[in-house]
Amino acid sequence: MFIKILKSKLHGARVTDAKLNYSGSIAIDSALMEAAGILPHEFVLVADLNNGNRLETYAVPAEADSGQVVVLGPAARLVRPNDTIVVFCFGLYTPDEAPKVKPKIVILDKNNKIKNKG
């Protein structure tokens, strides 16, 4: 049996763009992905703090240190530019591993720069 536990999150990311006519995903500044331990094409859950919408997709790297957070494809109907979001990433762990998991929490400022990393 595996237990699904928070592996990492980007908290307070600002959406820089939303592009409907695109193959679905979320493009995230690759430096932010690395800081949170999110791998290219890894499954993520996105929660929009402005409207309460949640969506599931996968992360693709955007240019490092660009501050880009771009919602792509059908999810662009759920999230708008300048919305504040939280990007959650989960892992599957055995019951023995689960208590030892310490999620990487990366808190961002309004320009998608790292304010705090824990």
For each residue, the residues with C-beta under 8 A, 3 or more apart:
1: 94 95
2: 92 93 94
3: 92 93 94 95 98
4: 90 91 92
5: 90 91 92 93 98 101 103
6: 9 88 89 90 101 103
7: 37 89 90 91 101 103 104
8: 36 37 38 88 89 103 104 105 106
9: 6 36 86 87 88 89 103 104 105 106
10: 13 28 32 36 38 86 87 106 108
11: 86 105 106 107 108
12: 84 86 107 108 109 110 115
13: 10 28 32 69 84 85 86 87 108 112
14: 69 82 83 84 85 108 110 111 112
15: 18 69 70 71 79 80 81 82 83 84 85
16: 67 68 69 70 81 112
17: 68 70 71 81
18: 15 70 71 72 75 76 79 80 81
19: 22 70 71 72 73 76
20: 73 74 76 77
21:
22: 19 25 72 73 76
23: 72 73
24: 57 72 73 74 75
25: 22 57 58 59 60 72 73
26: 44 46 57 58 59 60 69 70 71 72 75 87
27: 59 60 61 62 68 69 70 72
28: 10 13 32 33 38 59 60 61 62 68 69 87
29: 32 33 61 62 63 64 65 66 67 68 69 112
30: 33 34 61 62 63 64
31: 34 35 64 65
32: 10 13 28 29 35 36 69 106 108 112 114
33: 28 29 30 36 38 39 40 59 61
34: 30 31 37 38
35: 31 32 104 106 114 117
36: 8 9 10 32 33 87 89 104 106
37: 7 8 34 89 104
38: 8 10 28 33 34 42 44 59 87 89
39: 33 42 59
40: 33 59 60 61
41: 58 59 60
42: 38 39 58 59 89
43: 56 57 58 89 90
44: 26 38 56 57 58 59 87 88 89
45: 54 55 56 87 88 89 90
46: 26 54 55 56 57 71 75 79 85 86 87 88
47: 52 53 54 85 86 88
48: 51 52 53 54 78 79 83 84 85
49: 52 83 84 85 86
50: 80 83 84
51: 48 78 79 83
52: 47 48 49
53: 47 48 78 79
54: 45 46 47 48
55: 45 46 75 78 79
56: 43 44 45 46
57: 24 25 26 43 44 46 73 75
58: 25 26 41 42 43 44
59: 25 26 27 28 33 38 39 40 41 42 44 87 89
60: 25 26 27 28 40 41 72
61: 27 28 29 30 33 40 64
62: 27 28 29 30 66 68 69 70
63: 29 30 66 68
64: 29 30 31 61
65: 29 31
66: 29 62 63
67: 16 29 111 112 113
68: 16 17 27 28 29 62 63 112
69: 13 14 15 16 26 27 28 29 32 62 85 87 112
70: 15 16 17 18 19 26 27 62
71: 15 17 18 19 26 46 75 76 78 79
72: 18 19 22 23 24 25 26 27 60 75 76
73: 19 20 22 23 24 25 57 76
74: 20 24 77
75: 18 24 26 46 55 57 71 72 78 79
76: 18 19 20 22 71 72 73 79
77: 20 74
78: 48 51 53 55 71 75
79: 15 18 46 48 51 53 55 71 75 76 83 85
80: 15 18 50 83
81: 15 16 17 18
82: 14 15
83: 14 15 48 49 50 51 79 80
84: 12 13 14 15 48 49 50
85: 13 14 15 46 47 48 49 69 79
86: 9 10 11 12 13 46 47 49
87: 9 10 13 26 28 36 38 44 45 46 59 69
88: 6 8 9 44 45 46 47
89: 6 7 8 9 36 37 38 42 43 44 45 59
90: 4 5 6 7 43 45
91: 4 5 7 101
92: 2 3 4 5
93: 2 3 5 97 98 101
94: 1 2 3 97 98
95: 1 3 98
96: 99
97: 93 94 100 101
98: 3 5 93 94 95 101
99: 96
100: 97
101: 5 6 7 91 93 97 98
102:
103: 5 6 7 8 9
104: 7 8 9 35 36 37 117 118
105: 8 9 11 116 117 118
106: 8 9 10 11 32 35 36 114 116 117
107: 11 12 114 115 116 117
108: 10 11 12 13 14 32 112 113 114 115
109: 12 112 113 114 115
110: 12 14
111: 14 67
112: 13 14 16 29 32 67 68 69 108 109
113: 67 108 109
114: 32 35 106 107 108 109 117
115: 12 107 108 109
116: 105 106 107
117: 35 104 105 106 107 114
118: 104 105
